[in-house]
Amino acid sequence: MRMIAVARAHGLQVMLGCMIETSLGITAAAHLSPLVDWADLDGNVAVTNDPFAGVRLAERHGRLILPMGRA
């Protein structure tokens, strides 16, 4: 959150992204997504053995669906 604040103080746009990450990491990052201009948080779709039940990618429109309980 501090990095986002510093970028904003300098008039910069902010992108939040990942490469390969479990749904647990994506769930944590998704909570910051309302604070940024761009979010690329689909790294968990490449993880075939994700041990967590975190965020899912919606079938339509590429939206993230956050879990209702623990990830």
VOKEKOL-772328 format. One record per residue (C-alpha): residue number from 1; x, y, z. Coordinates in steps of 0.2 Angstrom, whole numbers, plus 5000, padded with zeros to 4 digits. Layout:
N
k = NUM&X = X&Y = Y&Z = Z $
...
END
This chain:
71
k = 1&X = 5000&Y = 5000&Z = 5000 $
k = 2&X = 5015&Y = 5012&Z = 5003 $
k = 3&X = 5022&Y = 5009&Z = 4986 $
k = 4&X = 5005&Y = 5013&Z = 4978 $
k = 5&X = 5004&Y = 5029&Z = 4989 $
k = 6&X = 5022&Y = 5034&Z = 4983 $
k = 7&X = 5017&Y = 5031&Z = 4965 $
k = 8&X = 5001&Y = 5041&Z = 4967 $
k = 9&X = 5011&Y = 5055&Z = 4976 $
k = 10&X = 5022&Y = 5056&Z = 4960 $
k = 11&X = 5007&Y = 5056&Z = 4948 $
k = 12&X = 5010&Y = 5039&Z = 4942 $
k = 13&X = 4998&Y = 5025&Z = 4937 $
k = 14&X = 4999&Y = 5009&Z = 4946 $
k = 15&X = 4998&Y = 4991&Z = 4939 $
k = 16&X = 4997&Y = 4976&Z = 4950 $
k = 17&X = 5002&Y = 4959&Z = 4942 $
k = 18&X = 5010&Y = 4942&Z = 4944 $
k = 19&X = 5018&Y = 4928&Z = 4934 $
k = 20&X = 5014&Y = 4911&Z = 4942 $
k = 21&X = 5006&Y = 4912&Z = 4959 $
k = 22&X = 4994&Y = 4901&Z = 4968 $
k = 23&X = 4976&Y = 4906&Z = 4971 $
k = 24&X = 4981&Y = 4911&Z = 4989 $
k = 25&X = 4993&Y = 4924&Z = 4983 $
k = 26&X = 4981&Y = 4931&Z = 4970 $
k = 27&X = 4967&Y = 4932&Z = 4983 $
k = 28&X = 4979&Y = 4943&Z = 4994 $
k = 29&X = 4984&Y = 4954&Z = 4979 $
k = 30&X = 4965&Y = 4955&Z = 4973 $
k = 31&X = 4962&Y = 4965&Z = 4989 $
k = 32&X = 4973&Y = 4979&Z = 4983 $
k = 33&X = 4966&Y = 4979&Z = 4966 $
k = 34&X = 4953&Y = 4993&Z = 4969 $
k = 35&X = 4968&Y = 5005&Z = 4973 $
k = 36&X = 4977&Y = 5002&Z = 4956 $
k = 37&X = 4973&Y = 5007&Z = 4938 $
k = 38&X = 4977&Y = 4990&Z = 4930 $
k = 39&X = 4977&Y = 4973&Z = 4937 $
k = 40&X = 4984&Y = 4957&Z = 4929 $
k = 41&X = 4980&Y = 4944&Z = 4942 $
k = 42&X = 4978&Y = 4927&Z = 4932 $
k = 43&X = 4994&Y = 4918&Z = 4937 $
k = 44&X = 4984&Y = 4905&Z = 4946 $
k = 45&X = 4976&Y = 4898&Z = 4931 $
k = 46&X = 4993&Y = 4891&Z = 4926 $
k = 47&X = 4995&Y = 4882&Z = 4942 $
k = 48&X = 4989&Y = 4864&Z = 4939 $
k = 49&X = 4992&Y = 4858&Z = 4957 $
k = 50&X = 4985&Y = 4873&Z = 4967 $
k = 51&X = 4983&Y = 4867&Z = 4985 $
k = 52&X = 4972&Y = 4882&Z = 4989 $
k = 53&X = 4954&Y = 4886&Z = 4986 $
k = 54&X = 4956&Y = 4905&Z = 4984 $
k = 55&X = 4951&Y = 4917&Z = 4970 $
k = 56&X = 4944&Y = 4910&Z = 4954 $
k = 57&X = 4943&Y = 4917&Z = 4937 $
k = 58&X = 4925&Y = 4920&Z = 4930 $
k = 59&X = 4921&Y = 4911&Z = 4914 $
k = 60&X = 4915&Y = 4927&Z = 4907 $
k = 61&X = 4923&Y = 4944&Z = 4906 $
k = 62&X = 4939&Y = 4939&Z = 4915 $
k = 63&X = 4933&Y = 4944&Z = 4932 $
k = 64&X = 4940&Y = 4938&Z = 4948 $
k = 65&X = 4928&Y = 4929&Z = 4961 $
k = 66&X = 4934&Y = 4930&Z = 4978 $
k = 67&X = 4931&Y = 4916&Z = 4990 $
k = 68&X = 4918&Y = 4918&Z = 5004 $
k = 69&X = 4928&Y = 4910&Z = 5017 $
k = 70&X = 4947&Y = 4905&Z = 5020 $
k = 71&X = 4958&Y = 4902&Z = 5005 $
END
